[in-house]
Amino acid sequence: MVIADSLELLVNDKSINKDISKYFVDLSLTDNKGKVSDNITITLSDPNNELTEPETWRKLQVVLFGVDKGTYEINDISGDI
């Protein structure tokens, strides 16, 4: 699946769409109310182990349909990497 034009993922103000496009499966964004942290989950499929694990605590900005949905800290990576 290719990342839609309506979605832009940025790390350190640099788009990573081209880097992960061929691995992209799904994005889930939970916008919690109040002081509860929002949550984003990005699912990638990399059967040939071509991706390297991103550094934790980096900032990931999500822009959906031209609207900034926030900047998130990468604090958990799971799966077979």
N, C-alpha and C positions, 0 to 999 in steps of 0.2 A: 504494500500500500504506500502511496506517495502522500507526503504532507500536503494538505490543501493550501491554496493560496490565502485562505482566510486565517491561517495560523502561522505565527512567527515565533520561534524560540530563539532567545538570545542569551549568550553567556559573555559577560564582560562587554556588553554592547555590541557583540558580534553574532550575526545570525549563524545558527548551527543547522538550519534546515537542510542544506545540501549535504552536510556531513552525515546526517542520520536518516535522510529521506527513504533510502531503500530498505532500512531496518524498521521503520515506523509501523506500528500496529494500532496503537490506541493512545488516547490521552483522556484522563479523567480529572476534573477539577471540582473540588468541594469548597464552596465559599461559606464558611461558618460565620455565624453571627457573633457579635461581641468580641470578647478577648480570647476566644478559642482560635487556635491557629488554623488557617486554611490549609488544604492539602492538595497536592497535585501528584498524579501517578502517570508516568509515561512508560508504555510497554513497547519494547523493541524486540525484534526477532533476528538473531545473528547465529545461524546454524554453523557457519564456517569460522566462528571466533575471530572476526576481523576487527571488532571494536575493542578499544581499550577502556578500562574502567575510569569514569571521570573522577576528579578529585572531589572529596566531600567538602562541604562548607563553601563551595563556590556559589555564585548568585545566578539564578536562572530566571529570566524575564519572559512572561507569556503575554503575547498580544493576539487577541482573537477578534476577527472582523474589524481590525483597526482600533480596538479598545484595549488599553493596557489592563490586563487582569492581575497584575502584581508581579513582584519579584520574590522569588523563593530561594531559600538556602537548600542546597543538595545535602541532606543529612543522613540519607539511608539509600543504600543500593543493594538490591537483592536479585537473586537468580544466579545462573551459571555464567560467570564472566571469566 
